[in-house]
Amino acid sequence: MKIRAILVDDEPHALDVLVNYLQNFNEIEIVALCPNAIHAFQVLQQNKVDLMFLDIKMPGLTGTDLLRSLKNPPKVIFTTAYQDYAIEGFDLNAIDYLLKPIPLDRFLRAMDKVFTVFEVTNRQVSLIEKASVSTKDVFLYLKVDRKMVKVNVNEIFWIESLRDYIKVVLKDRALISKQKISLLEELLPEDDFIRIHRSFIVSIPKIEGYHSHAVDISGKELPIGRNYKADCQRRLKLVY
């Protein structure tokens, strides 16, 4: 069974995150990406939609107002940066309520609820496999040369931004994938990775040494950007 879904959010980056999460669920068919509630309303009038990922606070018409305007609304997962709307969201019979930025493990729990509601069995979750909360059990699938490559996040040393591409550096190889570094930043376990520069995310356990302007990792010195020094100081206990 295919669950036909639309994604509604006025932030392009938020839509990118959802698309990246959903693209490897074979059971989900993305019907449309909607930058506002009015566009979503038009799509819903013309298409059969089973599931809607819906932002709440949007210009013009809010997500909750859109939902109330529909005679036969699809099932809904709210996605928002504002916790204050949670009670209202559940009053509207939402399947789940996700706070941005949405961690991948939290998104997977929401998808479990979706599959339960739609009685989907034998589902495949190919974006990530989690046997436990441990980082060593977390895998990402990166698109490399037209195929999906499985990467254990525990093997990642650092990620480097190359404009619209990223380089993921492992112990014995490097993978190039067409993806924004900011998107990958949201997929990685935040306790184990840190953004040190607009162009670099590093694995904290792999750091061999550091000072106020750079970290040493796998024999390479990577710069700490000015806008990231405060976070690095807090998390790495940098001494200035």
C-alpha atoms as an extended CHARMM CRD file, in Angstrom:
* protein
*
       240  EXT
         1         1  MET       CA              0.0000000000        0.0000000000        0.0000000000  PROA      1               0.0000000000
         2         2  LYS       CA              1.2000000000        3.4910000000       -0.8820000000  PROA      2               0.0000000000
         3         3  ILE       CA              0.4840000000        6.2890000000        1.5800000000  PROA      3               0.0000000000
         4         4  ARG       CA              0.0590000000        9.4860000000       -0.4550000000  PROA      4               0.0000000000
         5         5  ALA       CA              1.5100000000       12.4370000000        1.4350000000  PROA      5               0.0000000000
         6         6  ILE       CA              1.9620000000       16.1710000000        1.0400000000  PROA      6               0.0000000000
         7         7  LEU       CA              4.4710000000       18.3150000000        2.9320000000  PROA      7               0.0000000000
         8         8  VAL       CA              3.4240000000       21.8190000000        3.9230000000  PROA      8               0.0000000000
         9         9  ASP       CA              5.9660000000       24.3400000000        5.2130000000  PROA      9               0.0000000000
        10        10  ASP       CA              6.9950000000       27.8780000000        4.2960000000  PROA      10              0.0000000000
        11        11  GLU       CA             10.6600000000       27.0890000000        5.0490000000  PROA      11              0.0000000000
        12        12  PRO       CA             12.4270000000       25.3350000000        2.1050000000  PROA      12              0.0000000000
        13        13  HSD       CA             15.0280000000       23.8510000000        4.4420000000  PROA      13              0.0000000000
        14        14  ALA       CA             12.3100000000       22.2530000000        6.5730000000  PROA      14              0.0000000000
        15        15  LEU       CA             10.8360000000       20.6600000000        3.4500000000  PROA      15              0.0000000000
        16        16  ASP       CA             14.2880000000       19.3810000000        2.4850000000  PROA      16              0.0000000000
        17        17  VAL       CA             14.6650000000       17.6750000000        5.8580000000  PROA      17              0.0000000000
        18        18  LEU       CA             11.3050000000       15.9190000000        5.5210000000  PROA      18              0.0000000000
        19        19  VAL       CA             11.9970000000       14.8430000000        1.9430000000  PROA      19              0.0000000000
        20        20  ASN       CA             15.3590000000       13.4250000000        2.9840000000  PROA      20              0.0000000000
        21        21  TYR       CA             13.7420000000       11.5100000000        5.8360000000  PROA      21              0.0000000000
        22        22  LEU       CA             10.8970000000       10.1890000000        3.7010000000  PROA      22              0.0000000000
        23        23  GLN       CA             12.5780000000        9.3660000000        0.4210000000  PROA      23              0.0000000000
        24        24  ASN       CA             13.6750000000        5.9270000000        1.5770000000  PROA      24              0.0000000000
        25        25  PHE       CA             10.3000000000        4.8250000000        2.9140000000  PROA      25              0.0000000000
        26        26  ASN       CA              8.9440000000        2.8020000000        0.0150000000  PROA      26              0.0000000000
        27        27  GLU       CA              5.4600000000        3.0090000000        1.4970000000  PROA      27              0.0000000000
        28        28  ILE       CA              5.3030000000        6.8100000000        1.1850000000  PROA      28              0.0000000000
        29        29  GLU       CA              4.5270000000        8.6110000000       -2.0680000000  PROA      29              0.0000000000
        30        30  ILE       CA              5.1340000000       12.3620000000       -1.8980000000  PROA      30              0.0000000000
        31        31  VAL       CA              2.3690000000       14.0100000000       -3.9180000000  PROA      31              0.0000000000
        32        32  ALA       CA              3.3840000000       17.6530000000       -3.4710000000  PROA      32              0.0000000000
        33        33  LEU       CA              5.6090000000       20.0850000000       -1.5910000000  PROA      33              0.0000000000
        34        34  CYS       CA              3.5590000000       23.0890000000       -0.5250000000  PROA      34              0.0000000000
        35        35  PRO       CA              5.1670000000       26.3970000000        0.5330000000  PROA      35              0.0000000000
        36        36  ASN       CA              1.9870000000       27.6180000000        2.2510000000  PROA      36              0.0000000000
        37        37  ALA       CA             -1.4440000000       26.5030000000        3.4280000000  PROA      37              0.0000000000
        38        38  ILE       CA             -3.3020000000       27.9970000000        0.4400000000  PROA      38              0.0000000000
        39        39  HSD       CA             -1.2540000000       25.9110000000       -1.9640000000  PROA      39              0.0000000000
        40        40  ALA       CA             -1.9030000000       22.8560000000        0.1940000000  PROA      40              0.0000000000
        41        41  PHE       CA             -5.6420000000       23.5470000000        0.1210000000  PROA      41              0.0000000000
        42        42  GLN       CA             -5.5560000000       23.6340000000       -3.6890000000  PROA      42              0.0000000000
        43        43  VAL       CA             -3.5700000000       20.3770000000       -3.8550000000  PROA      43              0.0000000000
        44        44  LEU       CA             -6.0350000000       18.6970000000       -1.5080000000  PROA      44              0.0000000000
        45        45  GLN       CA             -8.9560000000       19.6910000000       -3.7320000000  PROA      45              0.0000000000
        46        46  GLN       CA             -7.3700000000       18.0280000000       -6.7450000000  PROA      46              0.0000000000
        47        47  ASN       CA             -5.6270000000       14.9720000000       -5.3080000000  PROA      47              0.0000000000
        48        48  LYS       CA             -6.2410000000       12.0280000000       -3.0380000000  PROA      48              0.0000000000
        49        49  VAL       CA             -4.0270000000       12.6000000000       -0.0120000000  PROA      49              0.0000000000
        50        50  ASP       CA             -3.7260000000       10.2260000000        2.9370000000  PROA      50              0.0000000000
        51        51  LEU       CA             -1.1860000000       12.0240000000        5.1010000000  PROA      51              0.0000000000
        52        52  MET       CA             -0.1090000000       15.6230000000        5.5880000000  PROA      52              0.0000000000
        53        53  PHE       CA              3.0700000000       16.8560000000        7.2950000000  PROA      53              0.0000000000
        54        54  LEU       CA              1.8760000000       20.2860000000        8.3260000000  PROA      54              0.0000000000
        55        55  ASP       CA              3.6820000000       23.3030000000        9.7300000000  PROA      55              0.0000000000
        56        56  ILE       CA              1.4980000000       25.4510000000       11.9600000000  PROA      56              0.0000000000
        57        57  LYS       CA              2.8190000000       28.9990000000       11.9380000000  PROA      57              0.0000000000
        58        58  MET       CA              2.8060000000       30.1130000000        8.3010000000  PROA      58              0.0000000000
        59        59  PRO       CA              2.0360000000       33.4660000000        6.6260000000  PROA      59              0.0000000000
        60        60  GLY       CA             -1.5660000000       34.0380000000        5.6060000000  PROA      60              0.0000000000
        61        61  LEU       CA             -3.2860000000       30.8630000000        6.7680000000  PROA      61              0.0000000000
        62        62  THR       CA             -2.0150000000       28.7660000000        9.6480000000  PROA      62              0.0000000000
        63        63  GLY       CA             -1.7900000000       25.0080000000        9.5220000000  PROA      63              0.0000000000
        64        64  THR       CA             -4.4850000000       24.5840000000       12.1720000000  PROA      64              0.0000000000
        65        65  ASP       CA             -6.8210000000       26.9330000000       10.2720000000  PROA      65              0.0000000000
        66        66  LEU       CA             -6.2160000000       24.9050000000        7.1030000000  PROA      66              0.0000000000
        67        67  LEU       CA             -7.0700000000       21.6890000000        8.8910000000  PROA      67              0.0000000000
        68        68  ARG       CA            -10.2810000000       23.1380000000       10.3150000000  PROA      68              0.0000000000
        69        69  SER       CA            -11.3590000000       24.2870000000        6.8400000000  PROA      69              0.0000000000
        70        70  LEU       CA            -11.3130000000       20.7470000000        5.4090000000  PROA      70              0.0000000000
        71        71  LYS       CA            -14.4480000000       18.5940000000        5.4050000000  PROA      71              0.0000000000
        72        72  ASN       CA            -12.5090000000       15.3590000000        5.0250000000  PROA      72              0.0000000000
        73        73  PRO       CA             -8.9390000000       16.0930000000        6.1080000000  PROA      73              0.0000000000
        74        74  PRO       CA             -6.1420000000       13.5690000000        5.7080000000  PROA      74              0.0000000000
        75        75  LYS       CA             -4.2510000000       12.2420000000        8.6980000000  PROA      75              0.0000000000
        76        76  VAL       CA             -1.8280000000       14.8660000000       10.0060000000  PROA      76              0.0000000000
        77        77  ILE       CA              1.5720000000       15.1040000000       11.6260000000  PROA      77              0.0000000000
        78        78  PHE       CA              2.2750000000       18.6400000000       12.7940000000  PROA      78              0.0000000000
        79        79  THR       CA              5.8250000000       19.9370000000       12.3750000000  PROA      79              0.0000000000
        80        80  THR       CA              6.5830000000       23.1960000000       14.1190000000  PROA      80              0.0000000000
        81        81  ALA       CA              9.1810000000       25.1340000000       16.0680000000  PROA      81              0.0000000000
        82        82  TYR       CA              6.5710000000       26.1880000000       18.6320000000  PROA      82              0.0000000000
        83        83  GLN       CA              5.6760000000       23.9310000000       21.5350000000  PROA      83              0.0000000000
        84        84  ASP       CA              2.7400000000       26.1530000000       22.5220000000  PROA      84              0.0000000000
        85        85  TYR       CA              0.5320000000       24.6610000000       19.8050000000  PROA      85              0.0000000000
        86        86  ALA       CA              0.8420000000       21.0640000000       21.0330000000  PROA      86              0.0000000000
        87        87  ILE       CA             -2.5120000000       20.8830000000       22.8580000000  PROA      87              0.0000000000
        88        88  GLU       CA             -4.3240000000       22.4770000000       19.9320000000  PROA      88              0.0000000000
        89        89  GLY       CA             -2.6110000000       20.0610000000       17.5560000000  PROA      89              0.0000000000
        90        90  PHE       CA             -3.6880000000       16.9740000000       19.4520000000  PROA      90              0.0000000000
        91        91  ASP       CA             -7.2070000000       18.3920000000       19.8330000000  PROA      91              0.0000000000
        92        92  LEU       CA             -7.3230000000       18.2100000000       16.0380000000  PROA      92              0.0000000000
        93        93  ASN       CA             -6.5790000000       14.4670000000       16.1890000000  PROA      93              0.0000000000
        94        94  ALA       CA             -3.0390000000       14.7030000000       14.8700000000  PROA      94              0.0000000000
        95        95  ILE       CA             -1.1050000000       11.4570000000       14.6810000000  PROA      95              0.0000000000
        96        96  ASP       CA              1.9090000000       13.2100000000       16.1720000000  PROA      96              0.0000000000
        97        97  TYR       CA              3.4260000000       16.5920000000       16.9180000000  PROA      97              0.0000000000
        98        98  LEU       CA              7.0900000000       17.0860000000       16.0020000000  PROA      98              0.0000000000
        99        99  LEU       CA              9.1880000000       19.9830000000       17.2530000000  PROA      99              0.0000000000
       100       100  LYS       CA             11.8400000000       21.4340000000       14.9250000000  PROA      100             0.0000000000
       101       101  PRO       CA             14.6250000000       20.7000000000       14.4630000000  PROA      101             0.0000000000
       102       102  ILE       CA             13.2570000000       17.1830000000       14.1770000000  PROA      102             0.0000000000
       103       103  PRO       CA             15.7010000000       14.4760000000       15.3350000000  PROA      103             0.0000000000
       104       104  LEU       CA             15.7190000000       11.4090000000       13.1450000000  PROA      104             0.0000000000
       105       105  ASP       CA             14.9530000000        8.9790000000       15.9610000000  PROA      105             0.0000000000
       106       106  ARG       CA             11.9130000000       11.0800000000       16.9330000000  PROA      106             0.0000000000
       107       107  PHE       CA             10.7710000000       11.1340000000       13.3040000000  PROA      107             0.0000000000
       108       108  LEU       CA             11.0050000000        7.3470000000       13.1440000000  PROA      108             0.0000000000
       109       109  ARG       CA              8.7420000000        7.0300000000       16.1740000000  PROA      109             0.0000000000
       110       110  ALA       CA              6.2050000000        9.2270000000       14.4060000000  PROA      110             0.0000000000
       111       111  MET       CA              6.4210000000        7.0170000000       11.3270000000  PROA      111             0.0000000000
       112       112  ASP       CA              5.7490000000        3.9570000000       13.4840000000  PROA      112             0.0000000000
       113       113  LYS       CA              2.5020000000        5.6350000000       14.5070000000  PROA      113             0.0000000000
       114       114  VAL       CA              1.6950000000        6.3630000000       10.8560000000  PROA      114             0.0000000000
       115       115  PHE       CA              2.1960000000        2.7450000000        9.8540000000  PROA      115             0.0000000000
       116       116  THR       CA              0.0540000000        1.6050000000       12.7690000000  PROA      116             0.0000000000
       117       117  VAL       CA             -2.7600000000        3.9530000000       11.7660000000  PROA      117             0.0000000000
       118       118  PHE       CA             -2.6240000000        2.8020000000        8.1540000000  PROA      118             0.0000000000
       119       119  GLU       CA             -2.0540000000       -0.8290000000        9.1770000000  PROA      119             0.0000000000
       120       120  VAL       CA              1.0570000000       -1.1270000000        7.0580000000  PROA      120             0.0000000000
       121       121  THR       CA              3.0370000000       -4.2990000000        7.6700000000  PROA      121             0.0000000000
       122       122  ASN       CA              6.4670000000       -5.5000000000        6.5130000000  PROA      122             0.0000000000
       123       123  ARG       CA              7.6070000000       -1.9060000000        6.2960000000  PROA      123             0.0000000000
       124       124  GLN       CA             11.1560000000       -1.0620000000        5.3110000000  PROA      124             0.0000000000
       125       125  VAL       CA             13.0660000000        1.7360000000        7.0050000000  PROA      125             0.0000000000
       126       126  SER       CA             16.1600000000        2.1130000000        4.8630000000  PROA      126             0.0000000000
       127       127  LEU       CA             17.2070000000        5.6080000000        5.9090000000  PROA      127             0.0000000000
       128       128  ILE       CA             18.5000000000        4.4860000000        9.2730000000  PROA      128             0.0000000000
       129       129  GLU       CA             18.7710000000        1.2520000000       11.2020000000  PROA      129             0.0000000000
       130       130  LYS       CA             18.8020000000        1.5060000000       14.9760000000  PROA      130             0.0000000000
       131       131  ALA       CA             19.3330000000       -1.5110000000       17.1810000000  PROA      131             0.0000000000
       132       132  SER       CA             19.8100000000        0.7620000000       20.2060000000  PROA      132             0.0000000000
       133       133  VAL       CA             20.4050000000        4.4020000000       21.0580000000  PROA      133             0.0000000000
       134       134  SER       CA             24.1450000000        3.8560000000       20.7340000000  PROA      134             0.0000000000
       135       135  THR       CA             25.9110000000        5.7480000000       17.9320000000  PROA      135             0.0000000000
       136       136  LYS       CA             27.6380000000        2.5760000000       16.7860000000  PROA      136             0.0000000000
       137       137  ASP       CA             24.2400000000        1.2000000000       15.7640000000  PROA      137             0.0000000000
       138       138  VAL       CA             23.1910000000        4.2050000000       13.6600000000  PROA      138             0.0000000000
       139       139  PHE       CA             23.4980000000        4.0990000000        9.8960000000  PROA      139             0.0000000000
       140       140  LEU       CA             22.9000000000        6.6880000000        7.2070000000  PROA      140             0.0000000000
       141       141  TYR       CA             22.3340000000        6.0030000000        3.5400000000  PROA      141             0.0000000000
       142       142  LEU       CA             24.0680000000        8.5220000000        1.2670000000  PROA      142             0.0000000000
       143       143  LYS       CA             23.4710000000        8.8040000000       -2.4420000000  PROA      143             0.0000000000
       144       144  VAL       CA             26.8410000000        8.2500000000       -4.1150000000  PROA      144             0.0000000000
       145       145  ASP       CA             27.1760000000        7.7270000000       -7.8820000000  PROA      145             0.0000000000
       146       146  ARG       CA             23.4800000000        6.9350000000       -8.3560000000  PROA      146             0.0000000000
       147       147  LYS       CA             23.2770000000        4.3850000000       -5.5790000000  PROA      147             0.0000000000
       148       148  MET       CA             22.5930000000        4.4820000000       -1.8480000000  PROA      148             0.0000000000
       149       149  VAL       CA             25.6790000000        3.7190000000        0.2350000000  PROA      149             0.0000000000
       150       150  LYS       CA             25.3010000000        2.5800000000        3.8410000000  PROA      150             0.0000000000
       151       151  VAL       CA             27.5140000000        4.4520000000        6.2960000000  PROA      151             0.0000000000
       152       152  ASN       CA             27.9150000000        3.7080000000        9.9850000000  PROA      152             0.0000000000
       153       153  VAL       CA             28.0420000000        7.1290000000       11.6590000000  PROA      153             0.0000000000
       154       154  ASN       CA             30.5740000000        5.8010000000       14.1600000000  PROA      154             0.0000000000
       155       155  GLU       CA             33.0450000000        5.4840000000       11.2660000000  PROA      155             0.0000000000
       156       156  ILE       CA             32.7200000000        9.1340000000       10.2080000000  PROA      156             0.0000000000
       157       157  PHE       CA             35.7000000000       11.3690000000       11.0310000000  PROA      157             0.0000000000
       158       158  TRP       CA             34.4070000000       14.5860000000        9.5210000000  PROA      158             0.0000000000
       159       159  ILE       CA             32.1140000000       16.0370000000        6.8800000000  PROA      159             0.0000000000
       160       160  GLU       CA             33.2490000000       18.8100000000        4.5710000000  PROA      160             0.0000000000
       161       161  SER       CA             31.0180000000       21.0790000000        2.5230000000  PROA      161             0.0000000000
       162       162  LEU       CA             31.8220000000       21.3680000000       -1.1830000000  PROA      162             0.0000000000
       163       163  ARG       CA             29.1570000000       23.8470000000       -2.3220000000  PROA      163             0.0000000000
       164       164  ASP       CA             26.1280000000       21.6620000000       -3.1820000000  PROA      164             0.0000000000
       165       165  TYR       CA             28.0400000000       18.4980000000       -2.2920000000  PROA      165             0.0000000000
       166       166  ILE       CA             29.5310000000       17.0510000000        0.8640000000  PROA      166             0.0000000000
       167       167  LYS       CA             32.6100000000       14.9280000000        1.4410000000  PROA      167             0.0000000000
       168       168  VAL       CA             32.1660000000       12.3510000000        4.1740000000  PROA      168             0.0000000000
       169       169  VAL       CA             35.5810000000       11.2520000000        5.4220000000  PROA      169             0.0000000000
       170       170  LEU       CA             35.9070000000        7.7500000000        6.8750000000  PROA      170             0.0000000000
       171       171  LYS       CA             39.0090000000        5.9310000000        8.0910000000  PROA      171             0.0000000000
       172       172  ASP       CA             39.8780000000        4.3710000000        4.7440000000  PROA      172             0.0000000000
       173       173  ARG       CA             37.8370000000        6.3160000000        2.1870000000  PROA      173             0.0000000000
       174       174  ALA       CA             35.9100000000        9.4600000000        1.4150000000  PROA      174             0.0000000000
       175       175  LEU       CA             32.4150000000        9.6120000000       -0.0900000000  PROA      175             0.0000000000
       176       176  ILE       CA             31.0780000000       12.4720000000       -2.1950000000  PROA      176             0.0000000000
       177       177  SER       CA             27.3240000000       13.0030000000       -2.0430000000  PROA      177             0.0000000000
       178       178  LYS       CA             25.1040000000       15.7300000000       -3.4790000000  PROA      178             0.0000000000
       179       179  GLN       CA             23.6730000000       17.1220000000       -0.2930000000  PROA      179             0.0000000000
       180       180  LYS       CA             23.7910000000       20.2440000000        1.8330000000  PROA      180             0.0000000000
       181       181  ILE       CA             25.9570000000       20.0390000000        4.9350000000  PROA      181             0.0000000000
       182       182  SER       CA             23.2020000000       21.6970000000        6.9820000000  PROA      182             0.0000000000
       183       183  LEU       CA             20.8470000000       18.8590000000        6.1420000000  PROA      183             0.0000000000
       184       184  LEU       CA             23.3260000000       16.1950000000        7.1790000000  PROA      184             0.0000000000
       185       185  GLU       CA             23.9600000000       18.1300000000       10.3870000000  PROA      185             0.0000000000
       186       186  GLU       CA             20.3430000000       17.4760000000       11.3870000000  PROA      186             0.0000000000
       187       187  LEU       CA             20.6290000000       13.7540000000       10.6390000000  PROA      187             0.0000000000
       188       188  LEU       CA             23.6910000000       13.1240000000       12.7950000000  PROA      188             0.0000000000
       189       189  PRO       CA             23.4870000000       12.3570000000       16.5420000000  PROA      189             0.0000000000
       190       190  GLU       CA             24.0340000000       15.7780000000       18.1020000000  PROA      190             0.0000000000
       191       191  ASP       CA             25.8430000000       14.3740000000       21.1380000000  PROA      191             0.0000000000
       192       192  ASP       CA             28.5920000000       12.9040000000       18.9560000000  PROA      192             0.0000000000
       193       193  PHE       CA             29.0860000000       15.5410000000       16.2520000000  PROA      193             0.0000000000
       194       194  ILE       CA             29.7840000000       19.2560000000       16.3000000000  PROA      194             0.0000000000
       195       195  ARG       CA             29.7430000000       21.9450000000       13.6200000000  PROA      195             0.0000000000
       196       196  ILE       CA             33.0700000000       23.7840000000       13.9740000000  PROA      196             0.0000000000
       197       197  HSD       CA             32.9480000000       25.8200000000       10.7560000000  PROA      197             0.0000000000
       198       198  ARG       CA             30.4780000000       26.5990000000        7.9910000000  PROA      198             0.0000000000
       199       199  SER       CA             32.3410000000       23.9670000000        5.9610000000  PROA      199             0.0000000000
       200       200  PHE       CA             33.1100000000       21.3280000000        8.6160000000  PROA      200             0.0000000000
       201       201  ILE       CA             31.2920000000       18.9800000000       10.9850000000  PROA      201             0.0000000000
       202       202  VAL       CA             33.5250000000       16.6950000000       13.0360000000  PROA      202             0.0000000000
       203       203  SER       CA             33.0680000000       13.5870000000       15.1570000000  PROA      203             0.0000000000
       204       204  ILE       CA             33.7980000000       14.5500000000       18.7630000000  PROA      204             0.0000000000
       205       205  PRO       CA             35.1880000000       11.1070000000       19.7300000000  PROA      205             0.0000000000
       206       206  LYS       CA             37.6030000000       11.2920000000       16.7650000000  PROA      206             0.0000000000
       207       207  ILE       CA             39.1670000000       14.6200000000       17.8330000000  PROA      207             0.0000000000
       208       208  GLU       CA             42.8240000000       14.0580000000       18.7400000000  PROA      208             0.0000000000
       209       209  GLY       CA             43.6000000000       17.5620000000       19.9440000000  PROA      209             0.0000000000
       210       210  TYR       CA             42.4640000000       21.1590000000       19.6480000000  PROA      210             0.0000000000
       211       211  HSD       CA             43.2490000000       24.7670000000       20.3980000000  PROA      211             0.0000000000
       212       212  SER       CA             41.2980000000       27.9840000000       20.0990000000  PROA      212             0.0000000000
       213       213  HSD       CA             41.3950000000       28.1050000000       16.2940000000  PROA      213             0.0000000000
       214       214  ALA       CA             41.4200000000       24.4890000000       15.0750000000  PROA      214             0.0000000000
       215       215  VAL       CA             40.9090000000       20.8250000000       15.9090000000  PROA      215             0.0000000000
       216       216  ASP       CA             43.2280000000       17.9550000000       15.0090000000  PROA      216             0.0000000000
       217       217  ILE       CA             41.5670000000       14.8910000000       13.6060000000  PROA      217             0.0000000000
       218       218  SER       CA             43.1100000000       11.9550000000       11.7350000000  PROA      218             0.0000000000
       219       219  GLY       CA             46.3310000000       13.9020000000       11.1750000000  PROA      219             0.0000000000
       220       220  LYS       CA             44.5660000000       16.9180000000        9.6930000000  PROA      220             0.0000000000
       221       221  GLU       CA             43.9730000000       20.3410000000       11.2130000000  PROA      221             0.0000000000
       222       222  LEU       CA             40.4640000000       21.7190000000       10.6180000000  PROA      222             0.0000000000
       223       223  PRO       CA             39.6400000000       25.3630000000       11.3510000000  PROA      223             0.0000000000
       224       224  ILE       CA             37.1500000000       26.5720000000       13.9460000000  PROA      224             0.0000000000
       225       225  GLY       CA             35.0290000000       29.3310000000       12.4260000000  PROA      225             0.0000000000
       226       226  ARG       CA             34.4280000000       32.5790000000       14.2640000000  PROA      226             0.0000000000
       227       227  ASN       CA             30.6550000000       31.9930000000       14.4540000000  PROA      227             0.0000000000
       228       228  TYR       CA             31.1590000000       28.5220000000       15.9510000000  PROA      228             0.0000000000
       229       229  LYS       CA             33.7250000000       29.3240000000       18.6370000000  PROA      229             0.0000000000
       230       230  ALA       CA             31.2020000000       29.8410000000       21.4190000000  PROA      230             0.0000000000
       231       231  ASP       CA             29.6120000000       26.4340000000       20.8750000000  PROA      231             0.0000000000
       232       232  CYS       CA             33.0240000000       24.7900000000       20.5630000000  PROA      232             0.0000000000
       233       233  GLN       CA             34.1510000000       26.4490000000       23.7580000000  PROA      233             0.0000000000
       234       234  ARG       CA             31.0820000000       25.1830000000       25.5710000000  PROA      234             0.0000000000
       235       235  ARG       CA             31.1980000000       21.6100000000       24.2800000000  PROA      235             0.0000000000
       236       236  LEU       CA             34.9280000000       21.0540000000       23.9220000000  PROA      236             0.0000000000
       237       237  LYS       CA             35.9690000000       23.1430000000       26.9250000000  PROA      237             0.0000000000
       238       238  LEU       CA             38.2640000000       25.2750000000       24.7690000000  PROA      238             0.0000000000
       239       239  VAL       CA             40.6500000000       27.5610000000       26.6150000000  PROA      239             0.0000000000
       240       240  TYR       CA             41.2110000000       30.9700000000       25.0560000000  PROA      240             0.0000000000
